[in-house]
Amino acid sequence: MRHLFPTQGSPRQVTVTGQVFSERERIAIQKVAAKHYSVETAEQVVCEVARMFNVSVEEIRGEARTMRLVDARTVIAFALRQRGFRLHEIGRYLNRHTSSIVHLSQRAVNVSELREMAEALS
């Protein structure tokens, strides 16, 4: 991601590698950069949790509802919510309905061991 530096002149303009952009263009650039970074982060979180629980990413995204997979999904949902992901984005990534993601996130709040695992991913 490129760094954005304010110009000496107008506070509503920024310079990216020598080019001057308006505030609206800067926000659009940041949104695109954030989306790219978010996908990277989601994959990193899922891979790390899969390793922690000794399961595959396919199993996490699959239909099985064993306790180990539910715990892994709970940690992922909570960790991604803490990073600012939207419920439908997490649901799409885990192949789950939005209401399932809400339930998983609430479960993480109630089960301190899972919440601590999610917070340790930071």
C-alpha positions in Angstrom: 0.0 0.0 0.0 1.3 3.4 -0.9 1.6 6.0 1.8 -0.4 9.2 1.4 1.2 12.5 2.3 -0.6 15.8 2.6 0.6 18.6 0.3 2.0 21.9 1.6 -0.9 23.8 0.0 -4.5 22.9 0.4 -5.5 20.6 3.2 -8.0 18.9 0.8 -5.3 17.6 -1.4 -2.8 14.8 -1.0 0.2 13.6 -2.9 0.8 10.0 -3.8 4.2 9.4 -5.4 4.3 13.0 -6.7 0.7 13.1 -8.0 -1.8 15.4 -6.3 -5.3 14.0 -5.5 -8.5 15.5 -4.1 -9.9 14.4 -0.8 -12.6 12.3 -2.7 -9.9 10.6 -4.8 -7.8 9.9 -1.7 -10.7 8.3 0.1 -11.4 6.1 -3.0 -7.7 5.1 -3.1 -7.8 4.1 0.6 -11.0 2.1 0.1 -9.4 0.1 -2.7 -6.3 -0.4 -0.7 -8.3 -1.5 2.3 -10.3 -4.0 0.3 -7.1 -5.6 -1.0 -5.6 -5.7 2.5 -8.8 -7.1 3.9 -8.8 -10.1 1.7 -5.2 -10.8 2.6 -5.9 -10.4 6.3 -9.0 -12.7 6.1 -6.9 -15.5 4.4 -4.1 -15.1 7.0 -6.6 -15.3 9.9 -8.3 -18.4 8.4 -5.0 -20.1 7.7 -3.7 -19.4 11.2 -6.8 -20.6 12.9 -6.9 -23.7 10.7 -3.4 -24.4 11.9 -4.3 -23.8 15.5 -7.2 -26.2 15.4 -5.4 -28.7 13.1 -8.2 -28.6 10.5 -8.1 -27.6 6.8 -9.5 -24.4 5.3 -11.9 -26.5 3.3 -13.3 -28.1 6.5 -13.8 -24.7 8.0 -15.7 -23.5 4.9 -17.6 -26.9 4.7 -20.9 -28.0 6.1 -19.7 -30.1 9.0 -20.7 -29.0 12.5 -18.3 -30.7 14.8 -17.3 -28.9 17.9 -13.7 -28.3 16.8 -14.9 -26.7 13.5 -17.5 -24.6 15.3 -14.8 -23.3 17.7 -12.5 -22.5 14.8 -15.3 -20.6 13.0 -16.0 -18.8 16.2 -12.5 -17.6 16.6 -12.4 -16.5 12.9 -15.7 -14.7 13.1 -14.7 -12.8 16.2 -11.2 -12.0 14.9 -12.5 -10.7 11.6 -15.2 -8.6 13.3 -12.5 -7.0 15.5 -10.7 -6.1 12.3 -13.7 -4.3 10.9 -15.1 -6.9 8.5 -18.8 -6.7 7.8 -21.0 -9.7 8.7 -21.9 -10.5 5.1 -18.3 -10.4 4.1 -17.4 -12.9 6.9 -20.4 -15.0 6.0 -19.5 -15.1 2.3 -15.9 -16.1 3.2 -16.9 -18.8 5.6 -19.8 -20.0 3.4 -22.3 -19.2 6.2 -25.5 -17.0 6.6 -25.1 -13.6 8.3 -27.2 -14.8 11.2 -24.7 -17.6 11.8 -21.9 -15.1 11.9 -23.8 -13.0 14.5 -24.2 -16.1 16.6 -20.5 -17.1 16.3 -19.4 -13.6 17.3 -21.7 -13.6 20.3 -20.4 -17.1 21.2 -16.9 -15.8 21.3 -17.8 -13.1 23.7 -19.4 -15.6 26.0 -16.6 -18.2 25.8 -13.5 -16.5 27.2 -11.0 -19.2 26.0 -12.1 -18.6 22.3 -12.2 -14.9 22.7 -8.6 -14.9 24.0 -7.5 -17.1 21.1 -9.1 -14.6 18.7 -7.4 -11.6 20.4 -4.1 -13.4 20.3 -4.2 -13.3 16.5 -3.8 -9.5 16.5 
